[in-house]
Amino acid sequence: MRKLLLLVLCVSVCSGQTLVLKNANVIDGVSAQPQLAATVVVRDGRIESVQSGDRAAPDGSTVLDLKGKWLLPGYIDAHVHISNFASARRALLSGATTVRSMGVSSFVDVGFRELHRNGASDIPDFVASGYHVRPQPAEELFLDFPKLIDLMRGVSGTANVRRVVAANLERKVQVIKILATERAGTPDTDPRKRTFTDEEMAAIVDAATSAGNIPVAAHAHGDEGAAAAVRAGVRSIEHGTYLSDETLGEMKKRGTYLAPTIATVIDLIEPGGDYDNAGLSIRGRYMLPRVREMTTHAHGIGVKIVAGTDTSYGPTSYRRIPHEIAELAGAGLSPMEAIQSATSIAAECLGISNRTGSIRAGLEADLVVVERNPLKDVTGLGDVLLVINDGKIVLNRLVW
């Protein structure tokens, strides 16, 4: 409650003002080295300047002296399943100023996106996908689209997968999510088993790209389904646990991104969290070394890695995007590369790098502050002291 009260207070105090952050050690999400002792000016929700040294603050501005703390772009969680306001606010307060929704019923993610666009700064920005395209859609899809009633028993064939894509596009989603293999997080499914044929996956990608160049993200643990999705032209592979060297090589060649979501496999194993099932815990213990090994190899050959948690940010969720960043660092990315996977590289994958994902003049002021140097201890990214969303302070733990 105290955090939420603080959030509301700070939004009301800081809205519409010029904000100056001085004595900041800046990791801008792009550069190989940080910029020390810098001053960042935010005006009208955007970054106006990033300059070395202490600069005079404009009259009437709000000044925050960071005293050598570390300023980074707001984190981008590229794989979430957020379905309510409380969860959206948990994500934001953990530093995730932008999230990519990878499947939710009733187009909740589209609603959150529109609220954010209309000034709701107490939730992250959303890149929305609507419903999964999968052989057995969520029942709620048919409440939104009764005209699809004939697909309630299952979706197969190129014409029918195109219909589901078109239904999502009617609601103006920004990405199409497909299941190229079955899930790992349900005990009665086999994560190695592919779902759609080559022709069906090609039809899904064609339907999305033909209607405004909408990218496709493919859930895929098993190699066969993932390879088919890559050949079809998806933008990203989500999870990728059992990817072969050949498939990773094709991803490198095509520029396909990888979101390994290592944190959610740990969630399968440990009690509580989003999963709490003995069978899934056993499954996760076999998957974890494989996904870590695969991530290390993917990074080694130059596949672009994107950070995503695959969490709902619900009341029992205990994984946040800084956990995934730390896992990526443990898989062989340097701390700076791991940070970029949740900032500029994620923004590039999501197609939003022209407005967020780095600290550059002209971009939206989505910023976080942590106390300790994350290049020396990347786990410190989880101890967020300040969150700025669209230029508004939504969390301030700098002074108590």
C-alpha positions in Angstrom: 0.0 0.0 0.0 2.8 2.4 0.9 4.4 1.9 -2.6 1.1 2.5 -4.4 0.5 5.7 -2.4 4.0 6.9 -3.2 3.3 6.1 -6.9 0.2 8.2 -7.0 1.9 11.0 -5.1 4.9 11.2 -7.4 2.8 11.1 -10.6 0.8 14.1 -9.4 3.9 16.0 -8.2 6.1 15.4 -11.3 3.6 15.5 -14.1 4.3 18.3 -16.6 7.5 19.5 -15.0 11.1 19.5 -16.2 13.1 16.9 -14.3 16.9 17.1 -13.9 18.9 14.0 -12.8 22.4 15.0 -11.8 25.5 13.1 -10.7 24.2 10.0 -12.5 26.3 7.2 -13.7 24.5 6.4 -17.0 24.3 3.1 -18.7 22.4 4.2 -21.8 21.6 0.7 -23.1 23.7 1.1 -26.3 27.2 2.2 -25.5 29.9 -0.2 -24.5 30.9 1.9 -21.5 28.9 3.9 -19.0 29.0 7.7 -18.8 30.0 8.7 -15.3 28.8 11.8 -13.4 26.4 12.9 -16.1 23.3 15.2 -16.0 20.1 14.0 -17.7 17.3 16.5 -18.4 13.7 15.3 -19.0 11.1 17.7 -20.4 7.5 17.0 -21.4 8.0 13.2 -20.9 11.1 12.9 -23.1 14.8 13.0 -22.6 16.0 16.4 -23.6 19.8 16.0 -23.1 22.4 13.8 -21.7 25.6 15.7 -20.8 28.8 15.1 -18.9 29.3 16.9 -15.6 27.0 19.0 -13.4 24.9 21.4 -15.4 22.7 24.3 -14.3 19.1 23.2 -13.9 16.4 25.2 -15.8 14.3 27.5 -13.6 11.3 25.7 -12.0 12.7 22.2 -12.6 12.7 19.4 -10.1 16.2 18.3 -9.4 17.2 14.9 -8.1 20.8 14.4 -7.1 21.6 10.7 -7.7 24.9 11.0 -5.9 26.7 8.5 -8.1 23.9 6.0 -8.4 23.3 4.2 -11.7 20.8 5.3 -14.2 19.5 2.9 -16.9 16.7 2.7 -19.5 13.5 1.3 -18.1 13.6 -2.5 -18.4 11.7 -4.1 -21.2 10.2 -7.5 -20.3 9.7 -9.1 -23.7 7.5 -12.0 -22.5 4.8 -11.5 -20.0 1.2 -12.7 -19.3 -0.2 -9.8 -17.3 -4.0 -9.8 -17.0 -4.9 -7.2 -14.3 -4.0 -3.8 -12.9 -2.3 -5.1 -9.8 0.1 -7.3 -11.9 0.8 -4.4 -14.3 1.7 -2.2 -11.4 4.0 -4.9 -9.9 5.8 -5.0 -13.2 6.3 -1.3 -13.3 7.4 -1.0 -9.7 10.1 -3.6 -10.5 11.4 -1.4 -13.2 9.7 -2.8 -16.3 8.4 0.3 -18.1 7.6 -1.7 -21.2 6.3 -5.2 -21.6 5.4 -7.5 -24.5 2.3 -9.4 -23.8 2.6 -13.0 -25.1 -0.9 -14.1 -24.7 -3.9 -13.1 -22.6 -7.6 -13.4 -22.9 -10.2 -10.7 -23.7 -7.6 -8.4 -25.2 -6.7 -7.1 -21.8 -3.2 -6.2 -23.2 -4.8 -4.0 -25.9 -6.8 -2.2 -23.2 -3.7 -1.6 -21.1 -1.8 -0.3 -24.2 -4.6 2.2 -25.0 -4.8 3.3 -21.3 -1.1 4.0 -21.3 -1.3 5.9 -24.6 -4.0 8.0 -23.0 -1.9 9.0 -20.0 -2.0 6.1 -17.5 1.6 6.3 -16.3 1.0 3.9 -13.3 1.2 0.9 -15.7 3.9 -0.1 -18.3 3.5 0.4 -22.0 2.2 -2.8 -23.6 3.1 -4.4 -26.9 0.0 -6.5 -27.3 -0.5 -9.9 -29.0 -4.1 -10.8 -27.9 -4.8 -14.5 -28.2 -2.2 -17.3 -29.0 -2.7 -18.8 -32.4 -2.7 -22.5 -31.4 -4.5 -25.7 -32.3 -6.9 -25.4 -29.4 -7.6 -21.7 -28.7 -8.6 -20.3 -25.3 -12.4 -20.5 -24.9 -12.6 -16.8 -24.4 -11.6 -16.2 -28.0 -15.1 -17.5 -29.0 -16.8 -15.0 -26.7 -14.9 -12.2 -28.5 -15.5 -13.8 -31.9 -18.6 -15.9 -32.0 -18.2 -16.1 -35.8 -15.3 -18.5 -35.2 -17.6 -21.0 -33.5 -16.7 -23.7 -36.0 -13.1 -23.6 -34.7 -14.0 -24.5 -31.1 -13.0 -28.1 -31.7 -9.6 -27.1 -33.0 -7.8 -24.9 -35.5 -6.0 -26.6 -38.5 -5.4 -25.8 -42.1 -4.0 -22.7 -43.7 -7.4 -21.0 -44.1 -8.3 -21.4 -40.5 -5.1 -20.2 -39.0 -5.4 -17.1 -41.2 -8.9 -16.5 -39.7 -7.5 -16.5 -36.1 -4.7 -14.2 -37.1 -7.2 -11.9 -38.8 -9.4 -11.9 -35.6 -6.4 -10.7 -33.6 -5.5 -8.1 -36.1 -9.1 -6.7 -35.9 -8.2 -5.6 -32.4 -5.0 -4.0 -33.6 -2.5 -6.2 -31.9 1.2 -5.4 -32.5 2.5 -8.9 -32.6 1.1 -12.4 -33.4 2.0 -15.1 -30.9 1.9 -18.7 -32.2 2.6 -22.1 -30.5 5.0 -23.9 -32.7 5.4 -26.6 -30.0 3.3 -27.7 -27.1 3.8 -26.0 -23.7 6.3 -26.9 -20.9 4.2 -25.4 -18.1 1.3 -27.8 -18.3 1.8 -31.4 -17.1 -0.2 -33.1 -19.9 1.7 -31.5 -22.8 5.1 -32.3 -24.4 7.3 -29.3 -25.0 9.2 -31.0 -27.8 6.1 -31.8 -29.8 5.4 -29.5 -32.7 1.9 -28.3 -33.4 1.5 -26.7 -36.9 2.7 -27.9 -40.3 5.2 -25.9 -42.3 2.3 -24.7 -44.5 0.3 -23.5 -41.6 3.2 -21.6 -40.0 4.0 -20.0 -43.3 0.3 -19.0 -43.6 0.4 -17.4 -40.1 3.4 -15.4 -40.9 2.1 -14.3 -44.3 -1.2 -13.3 -42.8 0.5 -11.1 -40.2 3.1 -9.5 -42.5 0.6 -8.9 -45.3 -1.6 -6.9 -42.9 0.9 -4.1 -42.0 4.1 -6.1 -41.5 3.1 -7.4 -38.0 5.9 -9.6 -36.5 5.3 -13.1 -35.3 6.7 -14.6 -32.1 6.9 -18.3 -31.9 6.7 -20.3 -28.6 9.0 -23.2 -29.3 10.9 -25.6 -27.0 11.4 -28.4 -29.4 13.8 -28.1 -32.4 11.5 -29.3 -35.2 8.8 -26.8 -34.5 11.3 -24.0 -33.9 13.1 -24.7 -37.1 9.8 -24.6 -39.1 9.0 -21.3 -37.4 12.3 -19.8 -38.3 12.0 -21.0 -41.9 8.5 -19.4 -42.0 10.0 -16.0 -41.0 9.1 -15.4 -37.4 10.7 -12.4 -35.6 11.6 -14.3 -32.5 11.7 -17.7 -30.9 10.4 -17.8 -27.3 12.2 -20.4 -25.0 14.1 -22.5 -27.5 15.1 -25.1 -24.9 16.1 -27.9 -27.3 17.3 -25.8 -30.3 20.0 -27.6 -32.5 23.1 -26.0 -33.7 21.6 -26.0 -37.2 18.5 -24.1 -36.1 20.6 -21.6 -34.2 22.8 -21.1 -37.2 19.7 -20.4 -39.3 18.5 -17.9 -36.7 21.8 -16.1 -36.9 21.6 -16.0 -40.7 18.0 -14.6 -40.7 18.4 -12.3 -37.8 15.8 -14.1 -35.7 15.8 -13.1 -32.0 15.8 -15.5 -29.1 14.0 -15.0 -25.8 15.2 -18.0 -23.7 13.1 -17.2 -20.6 15.5 -19.1 -18.3 13.8 -17.6 -15.2 10.5 -19.4 -15.9 12.3 -22.8 -16.1 13.6 -22.1 -12.6 10.1 -21.3 -11.6 9.0 -24.7 -12.8 11.5 -26.3 -10.4 11.1 -24.3 -7.2 8.0 -24.5 -5.0 5.4 -21.7 -5.3 5.6 -19.0 -7.9 3.5 -19.3 -11.1 3.9 -23.1 -11.0 3.8 -25.5 -8.1 3.5 -29.0 -9.5 5.7 -32.0 -8.8 5.7 -33.2 -12.4 6.6 -29.8 -13.8 9.4 -29.6 -11.2 10.9 -32.8 -12.4 10.5 -31.6 -16.0 12.2 -28.3 -15.2 15.2 -30.0 -13.7 16.0 -31.6 -17.1 15.2 -28.5 -19.0 17.2 -26.0 -17.1 20.7 -27.2 -18.0 19.6 -27.5 -21.7 18.2 -24.0 -21.9 21.3 -22.5 -20.3 23.6 -24.4 -22.6 21.5 -23.4 -25.6 21.6 -19.8 -24.6 25.4 -19.9 -24.2 25.8 -21.4 -27.6 23.3 -19.0 -29.2 25.1 -16.0 -27.8 28.5 -17.4 -28.9 27.5 -17.6 -32.5 25.9 -14.1 -32.5 22.1 -14.8 -32.2 20.5 -11.7 -30.6 19.3 -12.4 -27.1 16.2 -10.8 -25.6 15.2 -10.8 -21.9 11.8 -12.1 -21.0 10.4 -13.6 -17.8 7.3 -15.5 -19.0 5.6 -14.5 -15.7 2.2 -13.1 -14.9 3.6 -10.7 -12.2 0.8 -12.1 -10.1 0.6 -12.1 -6.2 2.6 -15.4 -6.0 5.0 -14.6 -8.9 8.6 -14.2 -7.6 10.5 -13.7 -10.8 11.1 -10.3 -12.3 13.0 -9.1 -15.3 16.2 -8.5 -13.3 16.3 -12.2 -12.5 16.3 -13.0 -16.2 19.1 -10.5 -16.9 21.2 -12.2 -14.2 20.5 -15.6 -15.8 21.6 -14.3 -19.1 24.8 -13.0 -17.6 25.3 -16.4 -16.1 24.9 -18.0 -19.5 27.8 -16.1 -21.0 26.6 -12.6 -21.8 28.7 -9.8 -20.3 26.8 -7.7 -17.7 26.5 -4.9 -20.3 25.2 -7.3 -23.0 22.7 -8.8 -20.5 21.4 -5.2 -19.7 21.1 -4.5 -23.4 19.0 -7.6 -23.8 16.4 -6.0 -21.6 16.8 -2.5 -23.1 18.0 -1.6 -26.6 18.0 -5.2 -28.1 14.6 -5.9 -26.7 13.3 -2.5 -28.1 14.8 -3.5 -31.5 13.1 -6.9 -31.4 9.7 -5.2 -30.5 10.1 -2.5 -33.1 10.0 0.3 -30.6 13.7 1.5 -30.5 12.7 4.8 -32.1 11.0 5.7 -28.9 12.4 3.7 -25.9 15.0 1.2 -24.8 18.0 3.6 -24.5 18.9 6.9 -22.9 19.1 9.3 -25.8 17.8 12.7 -26.5 14.4 12.6 -28.0 13.3 9.3 -26.6 10.6 8.7 -24.0 11.9 9.2 -20.5 11.6 5.6 -19.3 14.3 5.3 -16.7 15.3 3.3 -13.6 17.9 4.0 -10.9 19.8 1.3 -8.9 22.3 1.9 -6.1 25.3 -0.3 -7.0 27.2 -0.7 -10.2 25.4 -3.5 -12.1 28.5 -4.1 -14.3 30.2 -5.4 -11.2 27.2 -7.1 -9.7 24.3 -7.6 -12.2 22.0 -8.8 -9.4 21.8 -5.3 -8.1 19.4 -4.4 -10.9 16.6 -5.9 -8.8 17.0 -3.3 -6.1 15.2 -0.5 -8.0 15.3 2.9 -6.2 13.6 5.1 -8.8 11.3 4.4 -11.7 10.4 7.1 -14.2 7.7 6.3 -16.7 7.0 8.7 -19.6 8.9 11.4 -17.7 6.8 10.9 -14.5 8.2 9.6 -11.3 6.2 6.6 -10.3 8.5 5.2 -7.6 11.0 7.1 -5.5 13.0 5.3 -2.8 16.0 7.6 -2.9 15.1 9.4 0.3 13.1 8.0 3.3 
